[in-house]
Amino acid sequence: MTNEQMHYTPENLFNEVSARAQEQGVTEQAAWDDLVEQTIEQHRQVGEMHTDDPTEDLGAHVKGRWADYKATLV
């Protein structure tokens, strides 16, 4: 499956993780990284992502946007 075919793009996964992080009060990068992994795993469990989907790159991209999320914490 190619990235264009994935239901979850880096941007919409970032938005989802950001919203969850805000709700949970995430203020540390380790917690952000864990939340990214948890979110991807939850989508796998309900069949929205599959184990053969290229989620490693997707996860790395969203984890790399920690600074973008942190900038929203005011």
N, C-alpha and C positions, 0 to 999 in steps of 0.2 A: 504494500500500500504506500503510495507516495504522500508527501506532506500536503499536497493540494487536495488529496482525497480525505484527509483526516478531518473529522468533525471539529477537532480542537486545534486551532491555530495558536502560535505562540502568543499572539495578542489577546485572544479571548481567554486562554488559560491564565495569562498574567492577570487579567481583569478579575477572573474568578478567584484566584489565589489572593489577590489584593483585598478583595471584599471579605473573604474569610479571615485574612490576617487582621484586618481592621476590627472585625467582630470579636476576634480572640485576643486582641491587644498585643499582637506580635511586635516586639521591639528589638529582637536580636536576630542576626543572620542565621544562626543555627536553627532557630525555630522556623524561620522563613523556608529554609531548605527542607526541613522535615515536612512542612505543610505542602510544599510543592510535590514531594514524593507521595504523601498521603492522598492528595487530590488526584494525582495520576492513577494511583492504585485503586481509589474508589471508582473511577471511571472504568478501569479494567474489570472490576468485580461486577459491575452492572452491564458489561458488554458494550460500552460506548467506545472503549479502546481495547485493542487486542494485543496479546503478547508479541505479535510480530510487527506491530506498529513501531515506527522509529521514535519512541518516546524518550530515549536517552538524550537525543539532541534537543527535543522539546523541553525536557526537564532542565537541561543545562542552560538553555536560553533563558528560561523563566527564573532559575536560580541566579543567573547573572544580572537580573534586573532588580536585585536587592536595593541598589542605590536609588532606583526610580521609586520603589515603594517607600523607602525610608524618607525620601524627600516629601512625601505626602503626610508624614507624621509631624504635625505642628502642635 
